Amino acid sequence: MSSPVNVKCSNPGCGKLNPVYGDVFPGREYTCVFCGHLFKAQPKSDVETVDKGKRARGKKPPRRKESRPQNRNMRKPLL
């Protein structure tokens, strides 16, 4: 299966990217999965490919040590 291609919805209230698997042809009608609006695919400027490669990971920031409250319930009460 080919990688998904995102096509932008032309509804001004939505404008979200819809995943399309396979070839995207300009002028072909698609249905927005978010708002249900029928829209035509625009030329290549509105079409984005999704790259599912490895993400660049940075170092995690050092964690601060937080002081914990003193536990005063160390013993159970005697009966």
N, C-alpha and C positions, 0 to 999 in steps of 0.2 A: 504494500500500500504506500502511496506517495505521501510526502509530508503535507500538512494542511496549509492552505493559503487563506489569508484573512481578507475579506472584502468589506469595505465600509458601507453601512446602511445610509441611504440618502434621506431618510426621515429626519427633519431638523430637530425633533424632540428626542430622537434616539442617538443616531450617529455612532453606534457601537460596531466593533469588528466581528464579522461572522466567519466561522471556519468553513472553508470549502475544500473538500478532498477531491483531487483530480485537477483537470485543466480549467482555467477560468477564461471565458471568452467575453471580450467587451461587448456590451449590448444584450447579453443574455440575462433573463430575469431570474432573480433569486428571491427567496423569502427570508426575512430577518427572523432569527430564532428568538430574539428578545421581544420585539414589538409586533411581529406578524405582518409588517409592511412589505409589499412587493416593490423591489427596486431593481434597476438595471445596473450591471457592473460597469464601472467607468474605466477609462484607459488606465494604463499601468501606474499612474500616480496614486491611485487609491488602493492598489493591491499590494499587500505586504506578505512576504513569506515568513514562516515561523521556523526558527532554527532551534532544534531541541538538543543542542550540544551541551558540553560541560560548562557550568557557570564559573566565572572567575571568583574565587573565594579569597577573602582577606582574613587577616588575623582578627580574632575576637578581642574586644577591649578587656583589660584586666578587671576582675570583679572586685568590688569593694567588700570588705568584711564588715558586717553589721553586728553591733553588739546585741546579744540576746538577753531577754529579761531573765533575772535569776529565778530558778524554779524553787519555790518554797514548799512544794508538796512532795518532799522526798520520802516521807514515811506515811504509811497508812495509819489512821487512828486506831488505838487499841480498844477492844471491846470489853 
